[in-house]
Amino acid sequence: MNEEKFWQLIEQIGREALEAGSNCAAWPS
């Protein structure tokens, strides 16, 4: 995997995490 694709994947995961943030209170701690 090249570095560019790696960072694209990191950015995608980051956006998904932000979108899921509203649900984090429902996740087990």
N, C-alpha and C positions, 0 to 999 in steps of 0.2 A: 504494500500500500504506500502510495507516495504522500508527501507531507500535505499537499494541497487537499487531497481527498480526506486525509485525516482531520484537518481543520474544518472542512465542510461538515463532516460527521459530528464533530464537537459542537459546532454552531447549531446543527439541527437538534441535537440532544438538549442543548441549552434552551432553545425555544420551546421544545416540548415540556421541559421541566418548568418553565415559567407559566405555560398554559395550564399545567397540572397543579401549580402552586395553590390555587384556590381550593383544591381538594386535600391539601396536605394535612389539614386538621383531622380528617377522617382516617388517615393512615395510622397504624399502630406505631407507638413510639419505641 
